[in-house]
Amino acid sequence: MSLLVVGSIALDSVYTPFGETADAPGGSAVFFSAAGAMLHPVQIVGVVGTDYPLGALKALEARGVDLSGVEQAPGESFRWKAKYSYDLASRETLETRLGVFADFRPKLPPKFRDARYLFLGNIDPELQLGVLDQVKQPALVACDTMNYWIHSKRDLLLELLRHIDILMVNDSEARELSGDWNIYRAARWVLERGPKMTVIKQGEHGALLVNHGTVFKVPAYPLQEV
């Protein structure tokens, strides 16, 4: 069984009241792979520029992540810069430079097309649908999205919902997508459009899973330092 992720590979510069970092490996594909590899070997598809420190991905490879689907294209890597508030719950995006990611058209290596489990990272719904067309018979498809796509590509996103099993969004995105302030009704609104489950991420308050017969709430792990 294989676990495939298609998403962004970025260089993040993050500022918080407690510290900052510059050009750190980030992006949906990187974070998913780091977590997923704890449970199962992961295959990753994404694109980086010629300025990307490929050695930074070696830590993923050491965990069993297959990087053969990572393409290096001429140009600058996707870069994101943000500033977080004191409670770390809200942020301000200071800069987004898409670089080579702007022209990213995922092409799965042949050995990746048999993936049983697929995670579509936070990218254009048009690209997410294109990836679905390349995977032969996935047993489970999970998807992430964000408010930008909810507003700019809503019709394509609604079409995508018809073909996935799990939608993963945060609470504000669930409300924006459904138009309902109540988080439980928002989750069920998603279910009515195709997915079998909705997972709503709630930051320091944990996460909420809703399917057609169950509501499951898990708290965040308490930490003194983040």
FIGUMI-932803 format. One record per residue (C-alpha): residue number from 1; residue in three letters; chain; z, y, x. Coordinates in nm, 2 decimals. Example, Ala and Ser with C-alpha at 12.3 -4.5 7.8 and 13.67 -1.06 7.14 Angstrom:
2
[1 'ALA' 'A' [0.78 -0.45 1.23]]
[2 'SER' 'A' [0.71 -0.11 1.37]]
This chain:
226
[1 'MET' 'A' [0.00 0.00 0.00]]
[2 'SER' 'A' [-0.09 0.35 0.13]]
[3 'LEU' 'A' [0.05 0.69 0.06]]
[4 'LEU' 'A' [-0.21 0.97 0.09]]
[5 'VAL' 'A' [-0.14 1.35 0.10]]
[6 'VAL' 'A' [-0.41 1.62 0.08]]
[7 'GLY' 'A' [-0.29 1.97 0.13]]
[8 'SER' 'A' [-0.24 2.27 0.36]]
[9 'ILE' 'A' [-0.14 2.26 0.73]]
[10 'ALA' 'A' [-0.02 2.61 0.82]]
[11 'LEU' 'A' [0.17 2.82 1.07]]
[12 'ASP' 'A' [0.47 2.98 0.90]]
[13 'SER' 'A' [0.66 3.29 1.01]]
[14 'VAL' 'A' [0.98 3.32 0.81]]
[15 'TYR' 'A' [1.25 3.59 0.82]]
[16 'THR' 'A' [1.60 3.54 0.67]]
[17 'PRO' 'A' [1.93 3.73 0.70]]
[18 'PHE' 'A' [2.05 3.43 0.91]]
[19 'GLY' 'A' [1.76 3.39 1.15]]
[20 'GLU' 'A' [1.38 3.38 1.19]]
[21 'THR' 'A' [1.10 3.17 1.32]]
[22 'ALA' 'A' [0.74 3.24 1.42]]
[23 'ASP' 'A' [0.43 3.02 1.39]]
[24 'ALA' 'A' [0.63 2.71 1.29]]
[25 'PRO' 'A' [0.44 2.41 1.15]]
[26 'GLY' 'A' [0.43 2.43 0.77]]
[27 'GLY' 'A' [0.22 2.38 0.46]]
[28 'SER' 'A' [0.24 2.13 0.18]]
[29 'ALA' 'A' [0.09 1.84 0.37]]
[30 'VAL' 'A' [0.32 1.88 0.66]]
[31 'PHE' 'A' [0.64 1.90 0.46]]
[32 'PHE' 'A' [0.54 1.61 0.23]]
[33 'SER' 'A' [0.45 1.39 0.53]]
[34 'ALA' 'A' [0.78 1.46 0.70]]
[35 'ALA' 'A' [0.97 1.35 0.39]]
[36 'GLY' 'A' [0.74 1.07 0.27]]
[37 'ALA' 'A' [0.73 0.90 0.61]]
[38 'MET' 'A' [1.11 0.83 0.58]]
[39 'LEU' 'A' [1.01 0.58 0.30]]
[40 'HIS' 'A' [0.65 0.47 0.37]]
[41 'PRO' 'A' [0.36 0.52 0.62]]
[42 'VAL' 'A' [0.17 0.84 0.52]]
[43 'GLN' 'A' [-0.20 0.93 0.56]]
[44 'ILE' 'A' [-0.27 1.31 0.58]]
[45 'VAL' 'A' [-0.58 1.51 0.51]]
[46 'GLY' 'A' [-0.60 1.88 0.61]]
[47 'VAL' 'A' [-0.76 2.13 0.83]]
[48 'VAL' 'A' [-0.64 2.34 1.13]]
[49 'GLY' 'A' [-0.80 2.60 1.35]]
[50 'THR' 'A' [-0.85 2.60 1.72]]
[51 'ASP' 'A' [-0.53 2.80 1.77]]
[52 'TYR' 'A' [-0.31 2.53 1.61]]
[53 'PRO' 'A' [-0.06 2.36 1.85]]
[54 'LEU' 'A' [-0.16 2.00 1.78]]
[55 'GLY' 'A' [0.14 1.88 1.98]]
[56 'ALA' 'A' [0.36 2.02 1.70]]
[57 'LEU' 'A' [0.22 1.74 1.48]]
[58 'LYS' 'A' [0.32 1.47 1.72]]
[59 'ALA' 'A' [0.66 1.45 1.55]]
[60 'LEU' 'A' [0.48 1.34 1.24]]
[61 'GLU' 'A' [0.28 1.08 1.43]]
[62 'ALA' 'A' [0.60 0.94 1.58]]
[63 'ARG' 'A' [0.72 0.88 1.22]]
[64 'GLY' 'A' [0.42 0.68 1.14]]
[65 'VAL' 'A' [0.20 0.95 0.98]]
[66 'ASP' 'A' [-0.18 0.88 1.03]]
[67 'LEU' 'A' [-0.33 1.21 1.15]]
[68 'SER' 'A' [-0.69 1.08 1.16]]
[69 'GLY' 'A' [-0.78 1.28 0.85]]
[70 'VAL' 'A' [-0.67 1.61 1.01]]
[71 'GLU' 'A' [-0.98 1.82 1.10]]
[72 'GLN' 'A' [-0.99 2.09 1.36]]
[73 'ALA' 'A' [-1.24 2.36 1.27]]
[74 'PRO' 'A' [-1.36 2.67 1.47]]
[75 'GLY' 'A' [-1.15 2.97 1.38]]
[76 'GLU' 'A' [-0.79 3.07 1.30]]
[77 'SER' 'A' [-0.54 2.84 1.13]]
[78 'PHE' 'A' [-0.38 2.92 0.79]]
[79 'ARG' 'A' [-0.09 3.15 0.85]]
[80 'TRP' 'A' [0.18 3.26 0.61]]
[81 'LYS' 'A' [0.46 3.52 0.67]]
[82 'ALA' 'A' [0.75 3.58 0.43]]
[83 'LYS' 'A' [1.09 3.73 0.41]]
[84 'TYR' 'A' [1.38 3.56 0.22]]
[85 'SER' 'A' [1.66 3.73 0.04]]
[86 'TYR' 'A' [2.03 3.68 0.12]]
[87 'ASP' 'A' [2.07 3.40 -0.13]]
[88 'LEU' 'A' [1.75 3.23 0.00]]
[89 'ALA' 'A' [1.64 3.18 -0.37]]
[90 'SER' 'A' [1.38 3.45 -0.37]]
[91 'ARG' 'A' [1.12 3.56 -0.12]]
[92 'GLU' 'A' [0.86 3.82 -0.05]]
[93 'THR' 'A' [0.53 3.72 0.10]]
[94 'LEU' 'A' [0.44 3.96 0.37]]
[95 'GLU' 'A' [0.11 3.82 0.48]]
[96 'THR' 'A' [-0.13 3.54 0.40]]
[97 'ARG' 'A' [-0.43 3.46 0.62]]
[98 'LEU' 'A' [-0.62 3.16 0.50]]
[99 'GLY' 'A' [-0.84 3.13 0.81]]
[100 'VAL' 'A' [-1.03 2.79 0.82]]
[101 'PHE' 'A' [-0.84 2.68 0.51]]
[102 'ALA' 'A' [-1.06 2.92 0.31]]
[103 'ASP' 'A' [-1.36 2.69 0.36]]
[104 'PHE' 'A' [-1.16 2.37 0.34]]
[105 'ARG' 'A' [-1.35 2.10 0.14]]
[106 'PRO' 'A' [-1.15 1.77 0.18]]
[107 'LYS' 'A' [-1.35 1.47 0.29]]
[108 'LEU' 'A' [-1.15 1.15 0.29]]
[109 'PRO' 'A' [-1.21 0.90 0.57]]
[110 'PRO' 'A' [-1.34 0.57 0.43]]
[111 'LYS' 'A' [-1.01 0.40 0.50]]
[112 'PHE' 'A' [-0.82 0.66 0.30]]
[113 'ARG' 'A' [-1.02 0.60 -0.02]]
[114 'ASP' 'A' [-0.83 0.29 -0.10]]
[115 'ALA' 'A' [-0.50 0.48 -0.12]]
[116 'ARG' 'A' [-0.27 0.35 -0.40]]
[117 'TYR' 'A' [-0.05 0.65 -0.41]]
[118 'LEU' 'A' [-0.18 1.01 -0.39]]
[119 'PHE' 'A' [-0.01 1.34 -0.36]]
[120 'LEU' 'A' [-0.22 1.65 -0.42]]
[121 'GLY' 'A' [-0.06 1.93 -0.23]]
[122 'ASN' 'A' [-0.06 2.29 -0.35]]
[123 'ILE' 'A' [-0.43 2.38 -0.31]]
[124 'ASP' 'A' [-0.71 2.50 -0.54]]
[125 'PRO' 'A' [-0.73 2.27 -0.85]]
[126 'GLU' 'A' [-1.11 2.24 -0.79]]
[127 'LEU' 'A' [-1.04 2.08 -0.46]]
[128 'GLN' 'A' [-0.77 1.86 -0.61]]
[129 'LEU' 'A' [-1.02 1.73 -0.86]]
[130 'GLY' 'A' [-1.27 1.67 -0.58]]
[131 'VAL' 'A' [-1.01 1.46 -0.40]]
[132 'LEU' 'A' [-0.95 1.25 -0.71]]
[133 'ASP' 'A' [-1.32 1.17 -0.73]]
[134 'GLN' 'A' [-1.30 1.03 -0.37]]
[135 'VAL' 'A' [-1.00 0.79 -0.43]]
[136 'LYS' 'A' [-1.11 0.46 -0.58]]
[137 'GLN' 'A' [-0.82 0.33 -0.79]]
[138 'PRO' 'A' [-0.49 0.52 -0.73]]
[139 'ALA' 'A' [-0.20 0.36 -0.90]]
[140 'LEU' 'A' [-0.01 0.69 -0.92]]
[141 'VAL' 'A' [-0.11 1.05 -0.86]]
[142 'ALA' 'A' [0.13 1.34 -0.82]]
[143 'CYS' 'A' [0.04 1.70 -0.80]]
[144 'ASP' 'A' [0.19 2.03 -0.69]]
[145 'THR' 'A' [0.06 2.38 -0.79]]
[146 'MET' 'A' [0.18 2.74 -0.79]]
[147 'ASN' 'A' [0.16 3.06 -0.99]]
[148 'TYR' 'A' [-0.16 3.18 -0.82]]
[149 'TRP' 'A' [-0.35 2.88 -0.95]]
[150 'ILE' 'A' [-0.18 2.89 -1.29]]
[151 'HIS' 'A' [-0.33 3.24 -1.34]]
[152 'SER' 'A' [-0.66 3.23 -1.15]]
[153 'LYS' 'A' [-0.77 2.87 -1.22]]
[154 'ARG' 'A' [-0.59 2.78 -1.54]]
[155 'ASP' 'A' [-0.88 2.59 -1.71]]
[156 'LEU' 'A' [-0.93 2.37 -1.40]]
[157 'LEU' 'A' [-0.56 2.31 -1.37]]
[158 'LEU' 'A' [-0.54 2.20 -1.74]]
[159 'GLU' 'A' [-0.83 1.97 -1.67]]
[160 'LEU' 'A' [-0.64 1.83 -1.37]]
[161 'LEU' 'A' [-0.34 1.75 -1.58]]
[162 'ARG' 'A' [-0.54 1.50 -1.78]]
[163 'HIS' 'A' [-0.59 1.29 -1.46]]
[164 'ILE' 'A' [-0.25 1.29 -1.30]]
[165 'ASP' 'A' [0.08 1.11 -1.35]]
[166 'ILE' 'A' [0.33 1.36 -1.22]]
[167 'LEU' 'A' [0.33 1.74 -1.21]]
[168 'MET' 'A' [0.58 1.90 -0.97]]
[169 'VAL' 'A' [0.65 2.27 -1.01]]
[170 'ASN' 'A' [0.95 2.50 -0.99]]
[171 'ASP' 'A' [1.12 2.65 -1.29]]
[172 'SER' 'A' [0.93 2.98 -1.29]]
[173 'GLU' 'A' [0.60 2.80 -1.26]]
[174 'ALA' 'A' [0.68 2.57 -1.55]]
[175 'ARG' 'A' [0.76 2.87 -1.76]]
[176 'GLU' 'A' [0.44 3.06 -1.66]]
[177 'LEU' 'A' [0.22 2.75 -1.72]]
[178 'SER' 'A' [0.37 2.67 -2.06]]
[179 'GLY' 'A' [0.45 3.02 -2.18]]
[180 'ASP' 'A' [0.79 2.89 -2.29]]
[181 'TRP' 'A' [1.12 3.02 -2.14]]
[182 'ASN' 'A' [1.31 2.70 -2.22]]
[183 'ILE' 'A' [1.27 2.47 -1.93]]
[184 'TYR' 'A' [1.30 2.15 -2.13]]
[185 'ARG' 'A' [1.03 2.25 -2.38]]
[186 'ALA' 'A' [0.82 2.37 -2.09]]
[187 'ALA' 'A' [0.85 2.02 -1.93]]
[188 'ARG' 'A' [0.74 1.85 -2.25]]
[189 'TRP' 'A' [0.45 2.10 -2.29]]
[190 'VAL' 'A' [0.32 1.96 -1.97]]
[191 'LEU' 'A' [0.36 1.60 -2.09]]
[192 'GLU' 'A' [0.15 1.68 -2.39]]
[193 'ARG' 'A' [-0.14 1.76 -2.16]]
[194 'GLY' 'A' [-0.16 1.43 -1.98]]
[195 'PRO' 'A' [0.11 1.36 -1.71]]
[196 'LYS' 'A' [0.37 1.09 -1.76]]
[197 'MET' 'A' [0.64 1.29 -1.59]]
[198 'THR' 'A' [0.73 1.65 -1.51]]
[199 'VAL' 'A' [0.95 1.72 -1.21]]
[200 'ILE' 'A' [1.09 2.08 -1.21]]
[201 'LYS' 'A' [1.23 2.20 -0.88]]
[202 'GLN' 'A' [1.53 2.43 -0.93]]
[203 'GLY' 'A' [1.63 2.52 -0.57]]
[204 'GLU' 'A' [2.01 2.53 -0.52]]
[205 'HIS' 'A' [2.05 2.38 -0.87]]
[206 'GLY' 'A' [1.86 2.06 -0.79]]
[207 'ALA' 'A' [1.57 1.92 -0.98]]
[208 'LEU' 'A' [1.49 1.80 -1.33]]
[209 'LEU' 'A' [1.27 1.50 -1.42]]
[210 'VAL' 'A' [1.14 1.47 -1.78]]
[211 'ASN' 'A' [0.92 1.19 -1.92]]
[212 'HIS' 'A' [0.85 1.09 -2.28]]
[213 'GLY' 'A' [1.18 0.91 -2.32]]
[214 'THR' 'A' [1.42 1.04 -2.05]]
[215 'VAL' 'A' [1.57 1.35 -1.90]]
[216 'PHE' 'A' [1.72 1.31 -1.56]]
[217 'LYS' 'A' [1.90 1.58 -1.37]]
[218 'VAL' 'A' [1.99 1.56 -1.00]]
[219 'PRO' 'A' [2.20 1.83 -0.82]]
[220 'ALA' 'A' [2.12 1.98 -0.49]]
[221 'TYR' 'A' [2.31 1.84 -0.19]]
[222 'PRO' 'A' [2.59 2.09 -0.10]]
[223 'LEU' 'A' [2.55 2.25 0.24]]
[224 'GLN' 'A' [2.75 2.52 0.42]]
[225 'GLU' 'A' [2.45 2.62 0.63]]
[226 'VAL' 'A' [2.07 2.60 0.56]]
